[in-house]
Amino acid sequence: MGRPAIEEDTMRFPTNPGVYLMKSESREIIYVGKAKNLRNRVRSYFRNIDNSRYRIRLLMSRVEDVDFIITDTEKEALILENSLIKRHKPRYNVNLKDGKTHFSLKLTISDNFPRLSLVRKVKRDGARYFGPYSSSNAVKETLKTISKTFGIRTCSDPNFKNRVRPCLRHQIKMCLAPCCGLIDEAGYRKSLEGVTLFLEGRNQELSKVLRKRMKDEADDLNFEEAARIRDQIFSIEETLERQKVVSNLRIDQDVFAFYGQGGEMELQVMIMRTGRVIDNRPFSLTDLELPDEEVISSFLKQYYGEDRFIPSEIVVPFEMEDRKLVEEWFSEKKGRKVRIHSPKKGERLDLLKMVTENAKNSFIRRQSEQGLIMKTLEEIKERLHLRKVPGRIECFDISNTSGRLAVGSMVVFKEGRPYKDGYRRFRIKTVDQADDYGMMYEVLSRRYGRVSEDLPDMVMVDGGKGQLNVATMVLKEAGGLDLDAIGLAKGEGGDKVFIPGRRDPVLMRENSRAMLLLQQIRDEAHRFAITYHKKLREKRNLRSILEEIPGVGSARKKALLKHFGSLKGVKSASTEDLVQVPGMNTEVAGNVSHFFRALQFNRSR
Ligand code: SF4
């Protein structure tokens, strides 16, 4: 549909609130927006298009169709817009994902004895999630502090249900052992309240609650419990000492500020609880095509859309067009009033300036790191006589045990950094003996044998001339793909780089930035392949190990796997469930259950 036809079509759009979806020629959703009046909003894009902002012109030049979904209210449209952005990740909307893996803590609040665990993904499963934390060390440290202070369980549900004795964590005072009734539900819930306050950063409140509880326990002559709470208070106050007070408002605030240039933005969120800074989270946004106000507004909705703790006050650098609506939505989610401020003076403005300064420093640091990476990539181009600067590199490796359980890996580095969304792993199908070249041939053919939009600037293989020859052969077979290829092989006296048409390796300084980057990429491909291979090996070993359990032969093994669908299912089944499997009896079911519990115990040590 051309632009006049789309414009004419929008005349038929309803005037209700709703969400509109702009689509490209290939029917891909490239922008999602919400409107109070769908017809007016979408038609506004076509009015005065030549005088509109460059980014809107760019977006409109790609739009080939516009669809809409009607909602009852504008607030419903806001919520739907947010979930559609999350689902489709349209090219011209802001995407919260910043390429880093974030870890969160999950608290299964609906269980009688909730469990706290470390997770990568936040799901809508009724559990409470805290975080995300910017590094796995930070989250592991937090988990350790919580275990030591509050004794909340971290074990899996099957393990919890089948315990007859507390595990090691109880002996080292990291768990109250609810598995064996060493604490009742009410007592456990009290510890849990402390965990929630701690994770929300409300340490002062927590300290007050604990002090009162300690006094009550001492008054009731429960000195052992009072002493336990005293230790909790010490630990909390140690954390409090490390957190600087920066606001006299002494309320819970998240302050958002940014610094950006040319479609790149460093956004920072300073998290303050009762006036103390408890965390500072940076987000790097790239390829932005929207005005800054829209970026911040969209970011905010996605940020809190993910079941995250919402403070009573959010400070942003701009007045948001739909502030009232967003406040209403967040207040509903929180169950208490949430205010969004865009201060012009006073203490909130000072906070905003402070976060902006942090964002600016991170932006400059990131730019100079990027400058260094660009120089390194240019050096690789020069040294290896490439046609292009290798902005996107794909590297391949093979892993197997004498030809068995053979796998291949492909890792992608964009602008010198791992791009994990692009990683692929391959289970070798056509080669069943130790034939590295044959395996490499299969993996590369599966990658380049099909038409792909995301072709790399450089293909890299772990290996020397032989592997490199395979790569060049596959690229030729795939319709003469005009891509540079290299091989990086381990050799005497260090790694060697091979390029096509040259017998000897290219001389590269061992500690040069270019060489270090190539080694980093090769090592990542190796790590990725070996992890997959080990996983398969472990799975196979466990499957065959099933037969080593007293009373389990090939027939019972088959029946167990069939009944529970997988080894994982067998592992997490209770003795009662195991008895239900055709051909099983109580004794053998007990053996299976005991076997997996012992395995888990040994692993947790
Ligand atoms: S099994 Fe260990 S971690 Fe789980 S509840 Fe019992 S003592 Fe705590």
Residues whose N, C-alpha, C, O or C-beta is under 5 A from the ligand:
A	BS01	SF4	R153 T154 C155 R163 P166 C167 R169 H170 C175 A177 P178 C179
